[in-house]
Each structure stands twice: as C-alpha cells, then as structure tokens.
C-alpha cells in the first residue's frame, strides 16, 4: 500500500508540473509570481494533506477554465461524451441537435443533455425527445430538505461532460465506446479498465435564466457574480463544475460552485451535504457553512489573474476535494454540490463522489445501458470503509462473475452494448 501511495504521489507531481508548463506557456507568464507558486505543485504532498488536494483541484480548475483564442473555456474545446458515441444513452437525438442548431444560428452547437445521475436515481431514464435537452430541477423537498424558494415550477438544468485528449484517445483506441468492447478489454486486462493517469473529466451544470422567478443574471452578466454564456440561443449560468483527475488510483474529485444567492443559495449547508473546506484557495483554515463568507486567498487571486480567467470566476469557490473514502478516524468523507447533487435527487448526507463512482461496473449483460447506472446504496459510509481497505471485501461493490470495473467512470456505463444502438439486441 505504501509503495502504491508513493507512486500515486509521483504521478500527481508529474501531472502538476506538466499542467504548469501547459498553462503558462500560452499566457507568457512563465516567470510570474503566480506561475512560481503553482509550480510548487511538483512537491509531493503528504497523504491526507487537505491543502495540497485543494491546491491541485484549483490547478485543474485554472487549466479547465482558462480562455482560448476564440473566447471559449478550455474544457469546452475538449470532447463532450456524446461525441464519443452519439448512441450513448441520454444523448440528444438527431432532431434535437437540429433544433438546437436552428436556435444557435451562426453560433457553435453544444451537446446539452439531461443529468444522467438524476435519471438513474429518480427512475426518469427514457429516450430523449426532440428539444429535450434539460432535466427538471427539484422543486419539492429532497429527503426532507426544501428546494430554494426562488425556482419556478418548470425550472430546468442541463449538463455537459467533457473528457480531455488523453482520455478520449484511451477510450477510442481501446474500443471502450461500447459495453461489449469494454467487456473484451476487461477480459484481457484482469477484469479492469484503468484510465491513463493524465485523464481528466469535467462535468458542467448550466441553468437557464427562465428557471428563477426573479432572475438577476444575463448574458453577458455585468455583475461578474456568475459566469454566463448563450448556448444554443439560450442564456445559461454555470452553477456547478465537477472536475475529476486520474492522477491518483482512486481519482482526485473536486466540485466548485458560485457564491450566488440566486442560483446556489444552499452552498456549504451542513444540513444538506457538508460544509465547504478550502485551506489553499481561501484564507480560512477551517470549514465554513451556509451564509458564511470565505475570502479568496492571495495565491489563488494571483493565479487567476495570471491565467487571464473571466472575472466572474473570482466568485467561484471550491466546495471540497476528495482523494480518499474515509479520514484518519475512519469517518466517511462526504462531497457533493448543493446544486448538482440536490437537483439529481441525492438525499442529504448521502453525497460522496468517490463512493458513488466506485460502483461503475459492467456485469456483461446485454441490456439497455441505463440499467448499468447505479449509485451509492443505503449506508455508503460502511461501503466506503470496505473499499478503502488494502484488500477490499466482496461487499465493496456488487461484483458478479465476469464483470468489468469501469474505473470509477459512469460515462462508460452509459455506452450502448453494440456500436450503433442504445437499445439491447433481442
């Protein structure tokens, strides 16, 4: 276990250094104070170092959201998962994309789609209808926790999931765009798919201005409190950003939210998922709760300026970074977004990125891919502990003979069994 952890840290260091070169060579700021500070990521953090995890999470954020030459965010130039295989469950139909193109006019067409997590947990999985790009927001209490009072009865939100170039190449080159291909690959690799350590995924959640009774944002937003974009002809605000990196064997998980009372009023609420904790990107060395203010740290402010980020991102905060199932006291480490997980229907105190994604397994059956989407069972804390043992017990995941581990990636579980259809063969 110790050797494995040392190797993981070494990979983390190499990835951080590689990102440093990539980030600052484009901006001409290689000798800036911010670049020097971020280059310190090459130092190996100790196990359980929360500040190092937060620092690395912010580094991924900077890399993902820096502007490109045409003004797009970097992650928006990556490959959206529906582009890997349009037959993936839940991806927009051809008629839906045509309608989106018409609304977009001369703008670039984006592949907005429903929340797959919501589909799986709430049993709303179904074929996407034309124009059906978004999921309904939770306008009723979730597990007894009330929704924000300002949402309309017809409020919706949309998602995009992007993979970077190394992950795209790995998935395409190894035939992982189908479940049958994953089964073949798993059979040749000990029943497990293992992404390259350079793989990064970004899940972005967008909410249209029409979802609120008293909208206070627009495109572009003059207050710079929310990052907004006109996507397919509609004004959206970025309300949640999940970033995961394969730099560690169990991935590095992080989620970011805007400090907005309009879109994310329940951010950091310990009665929902957990308080916020960012000992590197804020001046607070302790967790803070709903309604409390955390000041952006000088090092993060300098880093954002060096990366030339949109000013709105100064109002985005790291909710938390997760690298382990449990802490030193064997207590489960929660992580969830007050917007993303709540509107997906995740019950209070039941959000854990690392534990939920650990259940990404394919049992080899030729069935509709939505049936391969699982989630954290009741009592995920106990499961998390089992998964964290050096020799995980059989109770760690519901493994059946011949199943294939999808390396924490629910994206793989949503692929069709064959090459062209999202429905099983009969």
Secondary structure as GFF3:
##gff-version 3
##sequence-region A 1 426
A	DSSP	alpha_helix	2	25	.	.	.	ID=ss1
A	DSSP	alpha_helix	33	39	.	.	.	ID=ss2
A	DSSP	three_ten_helix	40	42	.	.	.	ID=ss3
A	DSSP	alpha_helix	50	65	.	.	.	ID=ss4
A	DSSP	three_ten_helix	74	77	.	.	.	ID=ss5
A	DSSP	beta_strand	79	80	.	.	.	ID=ss6
A	DSSP	alpha_helix	81	84	.	.	.	ID=ss7
A	DSSP	alpha_helix	94	104	.	.	.	ID=ss8
A	DSSP	alpha_helix	116	122	.	.	.	ID=ss9
A	DSSP	beta_strand	135	136	.	.	.	ID=ss10
A	DSSP	beta_strand	156	163	.	.	.	ID=ss11
A	DSSP	alpha_helix	165	173	.	.	.	ID=ss12
A	DSSP	alpha_helix	179	188	.	.	.	ID=ss13
A	DSSP	beta_strand	200	208	.	.	.	ID=ss14
A	DSSP	three_ten_helix	209	211	.	.	.	ID=ss15
A	DSSP	beta_strand	228	231	.	.	.	ID=ss16
A	DSSP	beta_strand	234	245	.	.	.	ID=ss17
A	DSSP	beta_strand	252	258	.	.	.	ID=ss18
A	DSSP	alpha_helix	298	306	.	.	.	ID=ss19
A	DSSP	three_ten_helix	311	315	.	.	.	ID=ss20
A	DSSP	beta_strand	316	322	.	.	.	ID=ss21
A	DSSP	alpha_helix	340	344	.	.	.	ID=ss22
A	DSSP	alpha_helix	353	358	.	.	.	ID=ss23
A	DSSP	beta_strand	361	362	.	.	.	ID=ss24
A	DSSP	three_ten_helix	369	372	.	.	.	ID=ss25
A	DSSP	alpha_helix	380	388	.	.	.	ID=ss26
A	DSSP	beta_strand	404	405	.	.	.	ID=ss27
A	DSSP	alpha_helix	410	413	.	.	.	ID=ss28
###
